[in-house]
Amino acid sequence: MSGESAEVNQLLKCSSKPNCVCSEYPDDTAHFILPIDLPTENRTDIIKLLVETVREMGGDIHSTNATHIAATFTSSLFKFVDDVALRFDPVENRIHLRSASRVGYSDFGVNRRRAEQLKSLFRAKLSK
């Protein structure tokens, strides 16, 4: 899956470019965003709800399994593609996310805003 490191079951670390955010590496302060912590008494199908949220935001789902989602978002004007990877960690009861541009250097904060919007929409769905 794009954005995932198979060796350690973590999402890939962002490169030095400012066009990526990821919740897996708190020491990478330039790219770090908080993960989504889930309620302890959660009985929701997390992956299904995440897929629904990504689709509502205009993302295309490329693969899913019990703990991971790989998706892309394409900008309307220049057709730039950004990769989004989500990882449900059942041990920590949280969702890690990564959003990164495939090309270019700066994304003018698009990936960070998308990740925050995804977190907000998902939390709203979860609370229903």
Backbone as numpy.savetxt, mean C-alpha at the origin, in Angstrom:
# Nx Ny Nz CAx CAy CAz Cx Cy Cz
5.39 -10.84 -6.55 4.56 -9.66 -6.55 5.43 -8.42 -6.55
5.01 -7.44 -7.29 5.76 -6.20 -7.34 5.72 -5.51 -5.98
6.86 -5.03 -5.55 6.92 -4.33 -4.28 7.12 -5.22 -3.08
7.33 -6.51 -3.31 7.50 -7.44 -2.18 8.86 -8.12 -2.24
9.48 -8.26 -1.11 10.73 -8.99 -1.00 10.42 -10.39 -0.50
10.60 -11.39 -1.34 10.22 -12.76 -1.00 11.09 -13.34 0.12
12.31 -12.86 0.25 13.22 -13.45 1.23 12.76 -13.24 2.66
12.21 -12.09 2.96 11.88 -11.77 4.34 10.39 -11.50 4.54
9.58 -11.72 3.53 8.15 -11.49 3.61 7.84 -10.06 4.03
8.61 -9.11 3.55 8.36 -7.70 3.79 8.23 -7.01 2.45
7.61 -5.86 2.46 7.55 -5.06 1.26 8.94 -4.49 0.98
9.21 -4.24 -0.28 10.53 -3.72 -0.65 10.78 -2.35 -0.02
12.01 -2.10 0.31 12.41 -0.80 0.82 12.44 0.18 -0.35
12.10 1.42 -0.11 12.14 2.45 -1.15 13.58 2.77 -1.53
13.78 3.15 -2.78 15.10 3.61 -3.20 15.31 5.01 -2.62
16.37 5.68 -2.99 16.65 7.01 -2.45 15.77 8.09 -3.08
15.07 7.77 -4.16 14.20 8.76 -4.81 13.01 9.11 -3.91
12.53 10.34 -4.02 11.40 10.76 -3.17 10.02 10.38 -3.73
9.95 9.36 -4.58 8.67 9.00 -5.22 8.11 7.68 -4.68
8.30 7.43 -3.40 7.90 6.16 -2.80 7.63 6.36 -1.31
6.65 5.62 -0.81 6.42 5.56 0.64 6.23 4.10 1.02
6.61 3.76 2.26 6.49 2.38 2.72 6.41 2.36 4.25
5.59 1.46 4.76 5.40 1.38 6.22 6.26 0.32 6.90
7.06 -0.39 6.15 7.85 -1.49 6.72 9.13 -1.05 7.42
9.64 0.13 7.11 10.97 0.52 7.57 10.94 1.87 8.28
10.62 1.89 9.58 10.53 3.16 10.31 11.83 3.96 10.35
12.96 3.29 10.17 14.25 4.00 10.17 14.45 4.82 8.89
13.69 4.55 7.85 13.76 5.31 6.59 12.76 6.45 6.67
13.12 7.48 7.44 12.18 8.56 7.77 11.70 9.34 6.55
12.48 9.40 5.49 12.07 10.13 4.29 10.90 9.45 3.57
10.78 8.15 3.73 9.76 7.39 3.01 8.72 6.74 3.91
8.92 6.83 5.21 8.06 6.08 6.13 6.66 6.67 6.25
5.67 5.78 6.29 4.30 6.11 6.65 3.86 5.07 7.68
2.92 5.42 8.48 2.44 4.48 9.49 1.62 3.37 8.84
1.75 2.14 9.34 0.90 1.06 8.85 -0.52 1.24 9.38
-1.41 0.39 8.94 -2.79 0.41 9.44 -2.89 -0.63 10.55
-3.06 -0.18 11.77 -3.27 -1.10 12.88 -4.73 -1.49 12.93
-4.99 -2.78 13.07 -6.35 -3.29 13.05 -6.87 -3.50 14.46
-8.19 -3.39 14.63 -8.76 -3.67 15.96 -8.51 -5.12 16.36
-8.37 -5.36 17.64 -8.08 -6.72 18.11 -9.22 -7.68 17.81
-10.41 -7.23 17.92 -11.57 -8.09 17.69 -12.03 -8.00 16.23
-11.12 -8.14 15.31 -11.46 -8.00 13.90 -11.92 -9.33 13.31
-13.09 -9.35 12.72 -13.61 -10.55 12.09 -13.89 -10.33 10.59
-13.37 -9.26 10.06 -13.60 -8.90 8.67 -12.61 -9.60 7.75
-13.04 -9.87 6.52 -12.13 -10.39 5.50 -11.27 -9.21 5.02
-10.10 -9.08 5.62 -9.22 -7.93 5.39 -8.84 -7.78 3.92
-8.43 -8.85 3.27 -7.99 -8.78 1.88 -9.15 -8.34 0.98
-10.31 -8.90 1.20 -11.48 -8.53 0.39 -11.79 -7.03 0.53
-11.73 -6.53 1.76 -12.01 -5.12 2.02 -10.93 -4.21 1.42
-9.68 -4.65 1.47 -8.60 -3.88 0.84 -8.76 -3.84 -0.67
-9.09 -4.98 -1.28 -9.30 -5.03 -2.74 -10.42 -4.07 -3.12
-11.50 -4.10 -2.38 -12.65 -3.22 -2.64 -12.21 -1.75 -2.55
-11.43 -1.42 -1.55 -10.96 -0.05 -1.36 -10.06 0.40 -2.52
-9.11 -0.44 -2.91 -8.21 -0.11 -4.02 -9.00 0.11 -5.30
-9.94 -0.76 -5.58 -10.76 -0.62 -6.80 -11.58 0.66 -6.77
-12.15 0.99 -5.63 -12.94 2.23 -5.52 -12.08 3.46 -5.76
-10.80 3.36 -5.47 -9.87 4.47 -5.68 -9.38 4.53 -7.12
-9.76 3.56 -7.95 -9.34 3.55 -9.35 -8.15 2.67 -9.64
-7.75 1.85 -8.69 -6.60 0.97 -8.88 -6.99 -0.32 -9.59
-6.01 -0.92 -10.24 -6.18 -2.22 -10.90 -5.47 -3.28 -10.07
-6.19 -4.31 -9.68 -5.62 -5.40 -8.89 -4.95 -6.38 -9.84
-3.69 -6.73 -9.56 -2.96 -7.68 -10.41 -2.82 -9.05 -9.77
-2.73 -9.10 -8.45 -2.68 -10.39 -7.78 -3.04 -10.22 -6.31
-3.60 -11.29 -5.77 -3.93 -11.32 -4.35 -3.71 -12.73 -3.83
-3.45 -12.83 -2.55 -3.47 -14.12 -1.86 -3.94 -13.84 -0.44
-3.75 -14.74 0.46 -4.29 -14.59 1.82 -3.71 -13.41 2.58
-2.52 -12.94 2.19 -1.88 -11.85 2.94 -1.37 -10.69 2.09
-1.39 -10.80 0.77 -0.79 -9.77 -0.08 -1.71 -9.33 -1.22
-1.54 -8.08 -1.60 -2.22 -7.52 -2.77 -1.19 -6.73 -3.56
-1.19 -6.91 -4.88 -0.37 -6.10 -5.78 -1.33 -5.38 -6.72
-1.18 -4.06 -6.82 -2.07 -3.26 -7.64 -1.28 -2.15 -8.33
-1.91 -1.53 -9.32 -1.32 -0.37 -9.97 -2.36 0.74 -10.09
-1.85 1.96 -10.12 -2.66 3.14 -10.39 -2.01 3.85 -11.57
-2.80 4.31 -12.52 -2.29 4.98 -13.71 -2.82 6.41 -13.74
-1.91 7.38 -13.90 -2.34 8.78 -13.94 -3.11 9.05 -15.23
-4.09 9.92 -15.14 -4.96 10.16 -16.28 -4.27 10.96 -17.40
-3.44 11.90 -17.06 -2.86 12.76 -18.08 -1.68 12.13 -18.81
-0.66 11.74 -18.09 0.56 11.22 -18.73 0.66 9.70 -18.70
-0.31 9.04 -18.07 -0.35 7.57 -18.00 0.84 6.98 -17.23
1.35 7.73 -16.24 2.39 7.19 -15.37 1.79 6.09 -14.51
2.54 5.02 -14.29 2.07 3.89 -13.50 2.79 3.88 -12.16
1.99 3.74 -11.10 2.52 3.60 -9.75 2.13 2.21 -9.23
3.06 1.56 -8.57 2.81 0.24 -7.99 2.43 0.38 -6.52
1.40 -0.35 -6.13 0.96 -0.37 -4.74 1.00 -1.82 -4.26
1.63 -2.04 -3.13 1.68 -3.37 -2.53 1.15 -3.25 -1.10
0.31 -4.21 -0.72 -0.26 -4.26 0.62 0.03 -5.62 1.22
0.41 -5.62 2.50 0.72 -6.89 3.17 0.02 -6.93 4.53
-0.86 -7.92 4.69 -1.53 -8.13 5.96 -0.63 -8.99 6.83
-0.30 -8.47 8.01 0.52 -9.18 8.98 -0.40 -9.65 10.11
-0.82 -10.93 10.09 -1.75 -11.41 11.10 -1.14 -11.51 12.50
0.16 -11.61 12.60 0.82 -11.68 13.91 0.76 -10.32 14.61
1.12 -9.28 13.89 1.08 -7.92 14.45 -0.31 -7.29 14.31
-1.19 -7.93 13.56 -2.55 -7.45 13.31 -2.53 -6.05 12.70
-1.79 -5.94 11.60 -1.68 -4.66 10.90 -1.49 -4.89 9.41
-1.68 -3.82 8.66 -1.49 -3.85 7.22 -0.34 -2.91 6.89
0.65 -3.44 6.20 1.75 -2.63 5.71 1.45 -2.26 4.26
1.89 -1.07 3.86 1.66 -0.64 2.50 2.87 0.06 1.92
2.95 -0.04 0.59 4.02 0.60 -0.17 3.40 1.14 -1.44
3.72 2.37 -1.79 3.26 2.98 -3.04 4.45 3.68 -3.66
4.75 3.33 -4.93 5.95 3.87 -5.57 5.74 4.09 -7.06
6.32 5.16 -7.56 6.30 5.44 -9.00 7.28 4.52 -9.71
6.91 4.08 -10.89 7.82 3.24 -11.68 8.91 4.05 -12.36
8.60 5.26 -12.76 9.58 6.09 -13.48 9.66 7.47 -12.83
10.70 8.18 -13.18 10.85 9.54 -12.70 11.55 9.63 -11.36
11.70 10.84 -10.92 12.39 11.09 -9.66 11.40 11.50 -8.58
10.74 12.63 -8.79 9.78 13.10 -7.79 8.36 12.79 -8.26
7.48 12.57 -7.31 6.07 12.34 -7.64 5.20 13.46 -7.09
5.84 14.51 -6.54 5.14 15.66 -5.96 4.16 15.24 -4.86
4.50 14.16 -4.15 3.71 13.71 -3.02 2.51 12.84 -3.36
2.38 12.44 -4.61 1.22 11.65 -5.04 1.12 10.33 -4.30
2.22 9.60 -4.16 2.17 8.30 -3.50 1.84 8.41 -2.02
2.36 9.42 -1.36 2.04 9.62 0.06 0.55 9.96 0.23
0.03 10.85 -0.63 -1.40 11.20 -0.54 -2.27 9.98 -0.84
-1.88 9.18 -1.83 -2.66 7.98 -2.16 -2.67 7.01 -0.98
-1.52 6.79 -0.36 -1.44 5.87 0.77 -2.31 6.36 1.93
-2.26 7.64 2.21 -3.08 8.19 3.30 -4.56 8.10 2.97
-4.92 8.34 1.71 -6.32 8.21 1.30 -6.79 6.76 1.42
-5.95 5.83 1.00 -6.29 4.42 1.10 -6.51 4.03 2.56
-5.62 4.49 3.43 -5.76 4.18 4.86 -7.07 4.74 5.41
-7.39 5.95 5.04 -8.60 6.60 5.54 -9.86 5.89 5.03
-9.92 5.59 3.74 -11.08 4.89 3.18 -11.23 3.49 3.76
-10.12 2.80 3.92 -10.17 1.46 4.49 -10.67 1.48 5.93
-10.17 2.41 6.72 -10.61 2.51 8.12 -12.11 2.81 8.20
-12.60 3.66 7.28 -14.03 3.98 7.26 -14.84 2.71 6.94
-14.39 1.91 6.00 -15.07 0.66 5.65 -15.03 -0.32 6.83
-13.90 -0.38 7.47 -13.72 -1.31 8.59 -14.63 -0.96 9.76
-14.89 0.32 9.95 -15.72 0.73 11.09 -17.21 0.54 10.85
-17.61 0.22 9.62 -19.04 0.02 9.33 -19.53 -1.29 9.87
